[in-house]
Amino acid sequence: MKKILFTIVALLSFSFAQEASSSPWGIYGGLTSAGSSDSDGRISGLSIGGSYTINDKWSAGAGLSVRGGKYDFQDEETGIEAAAELKGDALELWTSYSLMQSESFGLSTGLIYANIYSTKIKFMGLTLDEDNESESDYGLFLKGSIPLRENLGLNIGYYMGLKDQGEDETLNNLWIEVGYSF
Protein backbone atom coordinates (compact mmCIF):
# COMPACT_ATOMS: atom_id res chain seq x y z
CA MET A 1 0.00 0.00 0.00
CA LYS A 2 2.82 2.42 0.86
CA LYS A 3 4.46 1.76 -2.51
CA ILE A 4 1.23 2.65 -4.32
CA LEU A 5 0.80 5.87 -2.32
CA PHE A 6 4.43 6.82 -2.94
CA THR A 7 4.03 6.28 -6.68
CA ILE A 8 0.88 8.44 -6.73
CA VAL A 9 2.65 11.22 -4.79
CA ALA A 10 5.66 11.10 -7.12
CA LEU A 11 3.49 11.23 -10.25
CA LEU A 12 1.29 14.01 -8.89
CA SER A 13 4.31 16.06 -7.90
CA PHE A 14 5.45 16.17 -11.51
CA SER A 15 2.03 16.63 -13.11
CA PHE A 16 0.61 19.59 -11.16
CA ALA A 17 0.97 23.04 -12.72
CA GLN A 18 4.05 24.75 -11.36
CA GLU A 19 2.80 28.09 -10.09
CA ALA A 20 3.44 30.11 -6.95
CA SER A 21 2.49 28.41 -3.71
CA SER A 22 -0.78 29.77 -2.37
CA SER A 23 -1.70 27.03 0.10
CA PRO A 24 0.08 26.10 3.34
CA TRP A 25 -0.39 22.39 2.54
CA GLY A 26 2.19 20.08 1.02
CA ILE A 27 2.93 16.40 0.44
CA TYR A 28 6.15 14.41 0.39
CA GLY A 29 7.38 10.93 -0.38
CA GLY A 30 10.71 9.20 -0.64
CA LEU A 31 13.17 6.60 0.54
CA THR A 32 14.30 5.95 4.11
CA SER A 33 17.33 4.10 5.43
CA ALA A 34 16.76 2.97 9.04
CA GLY A 35 19.23 1.69 11.60
CA SER A 36 20.02 1.81 15.28
CA SER A 37 22.97 2.48 17.53
CA ASP A 38 23.46 -1.32 17.92
CA SER A 39 22.54 -2.57 14.44
CA ASP A 40 25.05 -4.16 12.10
CA GLY A 41 23.32 -2.82 8.99
CA ARG A 42 20.52 -0.64 7.70
CA ILE A 43 17.14 -1.44 6.16
CA SER A 44 15.40 0.57 3.50
CA GLY A 45 11.79 1.61 3.25
CA LEU A 46 9.41 4.24 1.97
CA SER A 47 8.16 7.41 3.60
CA ILE A 48 5.09 9.41 2.66
CA GLY A 49 3.19 12.19 4.36
CA GLY A 50 1.72 15.65 4.42
CA SER A 51 2.86 18.98 5.81
CA TYR A 52 1.31 22.27 6.90
CA THR A 53 3.26 25.55 6.96
CA ILE A 54 2.24 27.51 10.05
CA ASN A 55 4.35 30.61 9.30
CA ASP A 56 7.77 31.51 7.81
CA LYS A 57 9.63 29.56 10.51
CA TRP A 58 7.32 26.75 11.71
CA SER A 59 5.85 23.71 9.95
CA ALA A 60 4.10 20.57 11.15
CA GLY A 61 3.12 17.31 9.55
CA ALA A 62 2.38 13.62 9.72
CA GLY A 63 3.42 10.63 7.68
CA LEU A 64 4.43 6.99 7.46
CA SER A 65 8.02 5.79 7.75
CA VAL A 66 10.09 2.82 9.00
CA ARG A 67 12.29 2.01 11.99
CA GLY A 68 14.63 -0.95 12.49
CA GLY A 69 17.92 -2.43 11.37
CA LYS A 70 19.90 -5.56 10.50
CA TYR A 71 21.58 -7.59 13.25
CA ASP A 72 24.22 -10.33 13.10
CA PHE A 73 24.42 -12.99 15.81
CA GLN A 74 27.01 -15.65 16.59
CA ASP A 75 26.61 -18.45 19.11
CA GLU A 76 29.86 -18.59 21.08
CA GLU A 77 29.57 -22.32 21.87
CA THR A 78 28.73 -23.62 18.38
CA GLY A 79 30.08 -20.79 16.24
CA ILE A 80 26.82 -20.70 14.25
CA GLU A 81 26.15 -17.32 12.70
CA ALA A 82 22.70 -15.91 11.92
CA ALA A 83 21.31 -12.64 10.65
CA ALA A 84 18.06 -10.94 11.60
CA GLU A 85 16.18 -8.02 10.09
CA LEU A 86 13.81 -5.92 12.18
CA LYS A 87 11.47 -3.56 10.32
CA GLY A 88 8.83 -1.49 12.06
CA ASP A 89 6.17 0.58 10.29
CA ALA A 90 5.66 3.89 12.05
CA LEU A 91 3.15 6.74 12.01
CA GLU A 92 5.12 9.95 12.58
CA LEU A 93 4.05 13.35 13.87
CA TRP A 94 6.63 16.10 13.47
CA THR A 95 7.23 19.80 13.81
CA SER A 96 10.11 21.77 12.32
CA TYR A 97 11.76 25.16 12.73
CA SER A 98 13.52 26.83 9.79
CA LEU A 99 17.11 27.75 10.66
CA MET A 100 17.79 29.40 7.31
CA GLN A 101 16.01 29.79 3.99
CA SER A 102 17.34 31.11 0.67
CA GLU A 103 16.36 30.68 -2.97
CA SER A 104 18.80 27.78 -3.37
CA PHE A 105 18.84 26.01 0.03
CA GLY A 106 16.91 25.65 3.27
CA LEU A 107 17.95 24.16 6.61
CA SER A 108 15.56 23.16 9.37
CA THR A 109 15.47 21.16 12.59
CA GLY A 110 12.69 19.72 14.66
CA LEU A 111 11.10 16.98 16.71
CA ILE A 112 9.52 13.70 15.61
CA TYR A 113 7.25 11.40 17.60
CA ALA A 114 6.58 7.99 16.01
CA ASN A 115 4.09 5.29 16.96
CA ILE A 116 5.51 1.97 15.69
CA TYR A 117 2.27 0.15 14.95
CA SER A 118 3.60 -2.99 13.23
CA THR A 119 6.87 -4.93 13.33
CA LYS A 120 8.22 -7.58 10.97
CA ILE A 121 11.15 -9.78 12.06
CA LYS A 122 13.04 -11.96 9.57
CA PHE A 123 15.29 -14.55 11.21
CA MET A 124 16.74 -17.78 9.80
CA GLY A 125 14.24 -17.92 6.93
CA LEU A 126 11.21 -17.24 9.15
CA THR A 127 9.11 -14.09 9.13
CA LEU A 128 7.13 -12.97 12.15
CA ASP A 129 4.58 -10.16 11.95
CA GLU A 130 3.31 -8.57 15.11
CA ASP A 131 1.06 -5.62 15.87
CA ASN A 132 2.43 -3.27 18.49
CA GLU A 133 0.12 -1.53 20.92
CA SER A 134 2.46 0.90 22.61
CA GLU A 135 5.84 0.92 20.84
CA SER A 136 7.05 4.46 20.25
CA ASP A 137 10.10 6.48 19.35
CA TYR A 138 10.94 10.16 19.54
CA GLY A 139 13.91 12.30 18.66
CA LEU A 140 15.45 15.21 16.76
CA PHE A 141 16.05 15.73 13.06
CA LEU A 142 18.09 17.98 10.78
CA LYS A 143 16.90 18.50 7.20
CA GLY A 144 18.26 20.28 4.15
CA SER A 145 15.91 21.34 1.33
CA ILE A 146 16.84 22.11 -2.25
CA PRO A 147 14.22 23.71 -4.53
CA LEU A 148 13.86 21.86 -7.84
CA ARG A 149 11.03 23.92 -9.36
CA GLU A 150 8.59 26.53 -8.10
CA ASN A 151 6.58 24.19 -5.83
CA LEU A 152 8.79 21.09 -5.95
CA GLY A 153 11.74 20.39 -3.66
CA LEU A 154 14.22 17.73 -2.60
CA ASN A 155 14.57 17.03 1.14
CA ILE A 156 17.56 15.22 2.62
CA GLY A 157 17.60 14.57 6.35
CA TYR A 158 18.87 12.68 9.36
CA TYR A 159 16.83 11.62 12.39
CA MET A 160 18.43 10.76 15.74
CA GLY A 161 16.21 8.89 18.18
CA LEU A 162 16.36 9.87 21.84
CA LYS A 163 14.21 7.10 23.34
CA ASP A 164 16.11 4.16 24.82
CA GLN A 165 14.72 1.09 23.05
CA GLY A 166 16.44 -1.21 25.59
CA GLU A 167 20.09 -1.78 26.47
CA ASP A 168 20.98 1.82 25.48
CA GLU A 169 19.89 1.27 21.86
CA THR A 170 18.44 4.25 19.98
CA LEU A 171 16.98 4.37 16.47
CA ASN A 172 18.04 6.62 13.57
CA ASN A 173 16.98 7.32 9.98
CA LEU A 174 18.38 8.88 6.85
CA TRP A 175 15.94 10.00 4.17
CA ILE A 176 15.69 11.54 0.75
CA GLU A 177 12.26 12.78 -0.30
CA VAL A 178 10.53 14.80 -2.97
CA GLY A 179 8.06 17.34 -1.64
CA TYR A 180 5.34 19.33 -3.37
CA SER A 181 3.70 22.51 -1.98
CA PHE A 182 0.19 23.31 -3.18
For each residue, the residues with C-beta under 8 A, 3 or more apart:
1: 4 5
2: 5 6 45 46 48 64 89
3: 6 7 46
4: 1 7 8
5: 1 2 8 9 29 48
6: 2 3 9 10 29 30 46 48
7: 3 4 10 11
8: 4 5 11 12
9: 5 6 12 13 27 28 29 48 178 180
10: 6 7 13 14 29 178
11: 7 8 14 15
12: 8 9 15 16 27 180
13: 9 10 16 27 29 152 178 179 180
14: 10 11 152
15: 11 12
16: 12 13 151 180 182
17:
18: 149 150 151 152
19: 22 150 151
20: 150 151
21: 150 151 181 182
22: 19 182
23: 181 182
24: 52 53 54
25: 50 51 52 53 181 182
26: 50 51 52 53 61 179 180 181 182
27: 9 12 13 48 49 50 51 179 180 182
28: 9 47 48 49 50 51 61 63 155 177 178 179 180
29: 5 6 9 10 13 46 47 48 49 177 178
30: 6 46 47 48 155 175 176 177 178
31: 44 45 46 47 175 176 177
32: 44 45 46 47 65 66 173 174 175
33: 42 43 44 173 174 175
34: 42 43 44 45 65 66 67 68 69 87 171 172 173
35: 39 41 42 43 68 69 70 171 172 173
36: 39 68 69 161 165 169 170 171 172
37: 168 169 170 171 172
38: 69 71 167 168 169
39: 35 36 42 68 69 70 71
40: 69 70 71 72
41: 35 69 70 71 72
42: 33 34 35 39 69 70 174
43: 33 34 35 66 68 69 70 85 86 87
44: 31 32 33 34 66
45: 2 31 32 34 65 66 87
46: 2 3 6 29 30 31 32 64 66
47: 28 29 30 31 32 63 64 65 66 175 177
48: 2 5 6 9 27 28 29 30 63 64
49: 27 28 29 61 62 63 64 65 92
50: 25 26 27 28 61 62 63
51: 25 26 27 28 59 60 61 179
52: 24 25 26 59 60 61
53: 24 25 26 58 59 181
54: 24 58 59 60
55: 58
56: 98 101
57: 97 98
58: 53 54 55 95 96 97 98
59: 51 52 53 54 95 96 98 108 110
60: 51 52 54 93 94 95 96
61: 26 28 49 50 51 52 93 94 95
62: 49 50 91 92 93 94
63: 28 47 48 49 50 91 92 94
64: 2 46 47 48 49 89 90 91 92
65: 32 34 45 47 49 90 92 114 173 175
66: 32 34 43 44 45 46 47 87 88 89 90 173
67: 34 87 88 90 114 116 137 161 171 173
68: 34 35 36 39 43 85 86 87 88 119 171
69: 34 35 36 38 39 40 41 42 43 85 86 171
70: 35 39 40 41 42 43 83 84 85 86
71: 38 39 40 41 83 84 85 86
72: 40 41 81 82 83 84
73: 81 82 83 84
74: 79 80 81 82
75: 78 79 80 81
76: 79
77:
78: 75
79: 74 75 76
80: 74 75
81: 72 73 74 75
82: 72 73 74 123 124
83: 70 71 72 73 123
84: 70 71 72 73 121 122 123 124
85: 43 68 69 70 71 121 122 123
86: 43 68 69 70 71 119 120 121
87: 34 43 45 66 67 68 119 120 121 122
88: 66 67 68 116 118 119 120 132 135
89: 2 64 66 116 117 118 119
90: 64 65 66 67 114 115 116 117 137
91: 62 63 64 114 115 117
92: 49 62 63 64 65 112 113 114
93: 60 61 62 112 113 114
94: 60 61 62 63 110 111 112 113 141
95: 58 59 60 61 110 111
96: 58 59 60 108 109 110 141 143
97: 57 58 108 109 110
98: 56 57 58 59 101 106 107 108
99: 107 108 109
100: 105 106 107
101: 56 98 106 107
102: 105 106
103: 147
104: 146 147
105: 100 102 144 145 146
106: 98 100 101 102 144 145 146 147 153
107: 98 99 100 101 142 143 144 145
108: 59 96 97 98 99 142 143 145
109: 96 97 99 140 141 142 143
110: 59 94 95 96 97 140 141 143
111: 94 95 138 139 140 141
112: 92 93 94 137 138 139 140 141 159
113: 92 93 94 136 137 138
114: 65 67 90 91 92 93 136 137 138
115: 90 91 135 136
116: 67 88 89 90 119 132 135 136 137
117: 89 90 91 131 132 135
118: 88 89 129 130 131 132
119: 68 86 87 88 89 116 129 130 132 135
120: 86 87 88 127 128 129
121: 84 85 86 87 127 128 130
122: 84 85 87 126 127
123: 82 83 84 85 126 128
124: 82 84
125:
126: 122 123
127: 120 121 122
128: 120 121 123
129: 118 119 120
130: 118 119 121
131: 117 118
132: 88 116 117 118 119 135
133:
134:
135: 88 115 116 117 119 132
136: 113 114 115 116 163
137: 67 90 112 113 114 116 161 163 165 171
138: 111 112 113 114 161 162 163
139: 111 112 159 160 161 162 163 170 171 172
140: 109 110 111 112 159 160 162
141: 94 96 109 110 111 112 157 158 159 160
142: 107 108 109 157 158
143: 96 107 108 109 110 155 156 157 158
144: 105 106 107 155 156 157
145: 105 106 107 108 153 154 155 156 179
146: 104 105 106 153 154 156
147: 103 104 106 150 152 153
148: 152 153 154 178
149: 18 152
150: 18 19 20 21 147
151: 16 18 19 20 21 180 181 182
152: 13 14 18 147 148 149 178 179 180
153: 106 145 146 147 148 178 179 180 181
154: 145 146 148 176 177 178 179
155: 28 30 143 144 145 175 176 177 178 179
156: 143 144 145 146 175 176 177
157: 141 142 143 144 173 174 175 177
158: 141 142 143 172 173 174 175
159: 112 139 140 141 171 172 173 174 175
160: 139 140 141 170 172
161: 36 67 137 138 139 165 170 171 172
162: 138 139 140 170
163: 136 137 138 139 170 171
164: 168 169 170
165: 36 137 161 169 170 171
166: 169
167: 38
168: 37 38 164
169: 36 37 38 164 165 166
170: 36 37 139 160 161 162 163 164 165
171: 34 35 36 37 67 68 69 137 139 159 161 163 165
172: 34 35 36 37 139 158 159 160 161
173: 32 33 34 35 65 66 67 157 158 159
174: 32 33 42 157 158 159
175: 30 31 32 33 47 65 155 156 157 158 159
176: 30 31 154 155 156
177: 28 29 30 31 47 154 155 156 157
178: 9 10 13 28 29 30 148 152 153 154 155
179: 13 26 27 28 51 145 152 153 154 155
180: 9 12 13 16 26 27 28 151 152 153
181: 21 23 25 26 53 151 153
182: 16 21 22 23 25 26 27 151
